[in-house]
Amino acid sequence: MKAQSSKRIGSYPALGVTLSISLALYAIGIFGILIIYADGLEKLVRENVMMQIYLNSSVNETQQQQLENKLKNLPFTDKSKANSIQFVSKEEAAKKFIAETGEDFQSFLGDNPLKDAFLIRVAPEYQNSQSLLSIKKQLESINGVFQAFYVEGLIDNINNNVNKIGLFLIFIISLLLITIIVLINNTIRIALFSQRFLIRSMQLVGAKQSFIQWPFLKRALLYGFIASIVATLGLYGSIWYAQQQIVELVVLFNIQQFFILSGVLAIIGLLISLISSYFATRKYLRLSLDELF
């Protein structure tokens, strides 16, 4: 009798509970994926923050090489990138301008007014408005430099937008997490409702509270784990489909962050299932006989 009771106890329907937890974790995961893509987009933009340095027309090749070596040793140059410094001749710049606009300004002016230039990738720690302004002044003080240029306000806009997006997603995820905890808790409570008399029967024969709770907790952990796998597979399928439709998303995706997200979802699924089952069984263990009906 004891073996049969322990086998039956805790065997509430799996499909409804697992499906509810899976959908809840999937919803959280979607916002997690948005954070991953937002982070990838931010990094991509920051990696392409360039300072344009236009040279005087009088600078010769030897001076140009000396200037390039000097620029490589400056602290704000992003040395983590192989192409942190690029040289663009005025002829290359003219060809690119004509190709993009279709206007041959050289035939109209009779000369190429553009200047040779260096493009420098700025290291992330210097990507703020004050540092960029200081870099601009420092570069323009170098002999042979005609002008240094960068898109003012770009970094501030990036920082402001990233902060706004981050706060918005954190707020949504927090709100969603609270809703999901309530939803899963109610789902498990409803599932346990059908076993309230079995729980009381176990109490009447002298079973301890921990002995009665353990089968429910063990099954809750199993359902939470299965749900996290289902949610992760669903997320990966959604990512694959999205990247097939929008190829550019491949560049923004970070597989390591996705693995971290999967681990977080598994922990959330296990914890929510365990805690909800614990308090639900605890509730029924404390009900009087009249309250069971």
C-alpha positions in Angstrom: 0.0 0.0 0.0 2.8 2.4 0.8 4.5 1.7 -2.5 1.3 2.3 -4.4 0.6 5.5 -2.6 4.1 6.9 -3.1 3.8 6.0 -6.7 0.5 7.7 -7.2 1.1 10.8 -5.1 2.4 13.7 -7.1 1.1 12.3 -10.4 -0.9 15.3 -11.5 -1.3 16.0 -15.3 2.0 17.0 -17.0 0.9 18.5 -20.3 -0.9 21.6 -18.9 1.7 22.5 -16.4 4.7 21.9 -18.7 3.0 23.9 -21.6 2.3 26.8 -19.3 5.8 27.0 -18.0 7.2 26.5 -21.6 5.2 29.4 -22.9 6.1 31.6 -19.9 9.8 30.9 -20.4 9.6 31.4 -24.1 8.0 34.9 -23.5 10.9 35.8 -21.2 13.4 34.4 -23.7 12.0 36.6 -26.5 12.8 39.7 -24.6 16.2 38.2 -23.7 16.9 37.7 -27.5 16.0 41.3 -28.0 18.6 42.3 -25.5 21.2 40.1 -27.2 20.4 41.8 -30.6 20.4 45.3 -29.0 23.8 44.5 -27.5 25.1 43.2 -30.8 23.9 46.3 -32.6 25.5 48.6 -30.0 28.9 46.8 -30.3 28.7 47.0 -34.1 28.0 50.7 -34.1 30.8 51.4 -31.5 33.3 49.3 -33.5 32.7 51.6 -36.5 33.0 54.9 -34.6 35.7 56.6 -36.8 37.7 59.8 -36.5 38.5 61.3 -39.9 41.8 63.0 -40.2 42.3 65.1 -43.3 45.9 65.9 -44.3 47.5 69.1 -45.7 48.1 68.9 -49.4 51.8 69.5 -48.7 52.3 66.2 -46.8 54.5 63.8 -48.8 54.7 60.0 -48.5 57.5 60.0 -45.9 55.6 62.4 -43.7 52.4 60.4 -44.2 54.1 57.2 -43.0 55.5 59.0 -40.0 52.1 60.4 -39.2 50.5 56.9 -39.5 53.1 55.5 -37.1 52.4 58.3 -34.6 48.6 57.7 -34.8 49.1 53.9 -34.1 50.8 54.7 -30.8 48.1 57.2 -29.6 46.1 55.8 -26.6 42.7 56.3 -28.0 43.3 54.3 -31.2 41.5 50.9 -31.0 44.4 48.5 -31.1 42.2 45.4 -30.8 41.3 45.8 -34.5 43.7 44.9 -37.3 42.4 47.8 -39.5 42.2 50.4 -36.7 43.9 52.9 -39.0 43.0 53.2 -42.7 44.5 55.5 -45.3 42.2 56.9 -48.0 43.8 58.8 -50.8 42.0 61.7 -52.4 41.8 59.7 -55.6 40.0 56.9 -53.8 37.7 59.3 -52.1 36.9 60.9 -55.5 36.1 57.6 -57.1 33.8 56.6 -54.2 32.0 59.9 -54.3 31.4 59.7 -58.0 30.2 56.1 -57.7 27.8 56.9 -55.0 26.4 60.2 -56.4 26.9 59.8 -60.1 28.3 63.3 -60.3 31.8 63.8 -61.7 32.8 66.9 -59.9 36.4 66.7 -61.2 35.4 67.3 -64.8 33.4 70.3 -63.6 36.0 71.8 -61.3 39.0 70.7 -63.4 40.7 69.4 -60.2 40.3 67.2 -57.2 39.7 69.4 -54.1 39.5 66.4 -51.7 42.3 65.6 -49.3 44.2 62.5 -48.3 42.8 61.2 -45.0 43.3 58.7 -42.2 40.3 56.9 -40.7 40.9 55.9 -37.0 38.7 53.5 -35.0 38.3 55.0 -31.6 38.6 52.7 -28.6 35.3 52.1 -26.7 36.6 53.7 -23.5 37.0 57.0 -25.3 33.6 57.0 -27.0 32.0 59.9 -25.2 31.4 63.5 -26.3 34.1 65.0 -24.0 36.8 62.5 -25.0 36.0 62.8 -28.7 36.2 66.6 -28.5 39.6 66.4 -26.7 40.8 63.9 -29.4 39.8 66.2 -32.2 41.7 69.1 -30.7 44.8 66.9 -30.1 44.8 65.6 -33.6 44.4 69.0 -35.2 47.5 70.2 -33.2 49.6 67.6 -35.0 51.8 69.0 -37.8 50.5 68.0 -41.2 46.9 67.6 -40.1 44.4 69.9 -41.8 41.3 68.9 -39.9 39.9 66.2 -37.7 36.2 65.3 -38.0 33.7 63.0 -36.4 29.9 62.9 -36.3 29.0 65.0 -33.2 26.2 63.7 -31.1 26.3 60.2 -32.5 27.9 58.6 -29.4 25.5 60.5 -27.0 22.6 59.3 -29.0 23.8 55.8 -28.9 24.4 55.9 -25.1 21.0 57.5 -24.5 19.1 55.0 -26.7 20.9 52.0 -25.2 20.0 53.2 -21.7 16.4 53.8 -22.7 16.1 50.4 -24.4 17.8 48.6 -21.5 15.5 50.2 -18.9 12.4 49.5 -21.0 13.3 45.8 -21.5 14.2 45.3 -17.8 10.8 46.8 -16.9 9.0 44.6 -19.3 10.9 41.4 -18.3 10.3 42.2 -14.6 6.6 42.8 -15.2 6.4 39.7 -17.3 8.3 37.6 -14.7 5.8 38.6 -11.9 2.9 37.7 -14.2 4.4 34.4 -15.1 5.2 33.5 -11.5 1.5 34.1 -10.6 0.4 32.2 -13.7 2.6 29.1 -13.1 1.7 29.2 -9.4 -2.0 29.2 -10.2 -1.5 26.4 -12.8 0.2 24.2 -10.3 -2.3 24.9 -7.6 -5.1 23.9 -9.9 -3.2 20.7 -10.9 -2.7 19.9 -7.2 -6.4 20.5 -6.4 -7.3 17.1 -7.8 -4.9 15.5 -5.3 -6.0 17.3 -2.1 -7.8 14.2 -0.8 -4.8 12.0 -1.5 -2.7 14.5 0.5 -5.1 14.3 3.4 -5.2 10.5 3.3 -1.4 10.5 3.5 -1.6 12.8 6.5 -4.1 10.6 8.2 -1.9 7.5 8.0 0.9 9.5 9.6 3.1 10.5 6.7 5.4 13.4 7.4 5.0 16.7 5.5 8.3 16.4 3.8 7.4 12.8 2.6 4.2 14.1 1.1 5.8 17.1 -0.5 8.8 15.4 -2.1 7.0 13.6 -5.0 5.3 16.9 -6.0 8.6 18.8 -5.8 10.5 16.2 -7.7 7.9 16.2 -10.5 7.8 20.0 -10.5 11.6 20.0 -11.1 11.2 17.6 -13.9 8.4 19.7 -15.5 10.5 22.9 -15.1 13.5 21.3 -16.7 11.5 19.9 -19.7 9.8 23.3 -20.1 13.1 25.1 -20.2 14.3 22.7 -23.0 11.1 23.2 -25.0 11.4 27.0 -24.6 15.0 27.0 -25.6 14.3 24.9 -28.7 11.4 27.3 -29.5 13.7 30.3 -29.2 16.4 28.8 -31.3 13.8 27.9 -34.0 12.5 31.5 -33.9 16.0 32.9 -34.2 16.8 30.6 -37.2 13.6 31.7 -38.9 14.2 35.4 -38.2 17.8 35.1 -39.6 16.5 33.4 -42.7 14.1 36.4 -43.3 16.6 39.1 -42.3 20.2 38.0 -43.1 21.7 41.0 -41.3 20.6 39.6 -37.9 23.3 36.9 -38.2 26.0 39.6 -37.6 24.2 40.8 -34.4 23.7 37.3 -32.9 26.0 36.1 -30.1 25.8 32.3 -29.5 27.6 32.5 -26.1 25.0 35.0 -24.8 22.2 32.6 -26.1 23.7 29.8 -24.1 23.8 32.0 -21.0 20.1 33.0 -21.7 19.2 29.3 -22.0 20.9 28.6 -18.6 19.0 31.5 -17.0 15.7 30.2 -18.4 16.4 26.7 -17.0 17.1 28.2 -13.6 14.0 30.3 -13.7 11.9 27.3 -14.8 13.3 25.1 -12.0 12.9 27.7 -9.3 9.4 28.8 -10.2 8.2 25.2 -10.5 9.8 24.2 -7.2 8.7 27.2 -5.2 5.1 27.1 -6.6 4.8 23.4 -5.9 6.2 23.9 -2.4 3.7 26.6 -1.4 0.8 24.9 -3.1 1.3 21.6 -1.3 2.0 23.4 1.9 -1.4 25.1 1.5 -3.3 21.9 1.1 -1.4 20.3 4.0 -2.7 23.1 6.3 -6.3 23.0 5.1 -9.0 21.7 7.5 -11.3 18.9 6.3 -14.1 21.4 5.7 -11.9 23.6 3.6 -11.0 20.7 1.4 -14.5 20.8 0.1 
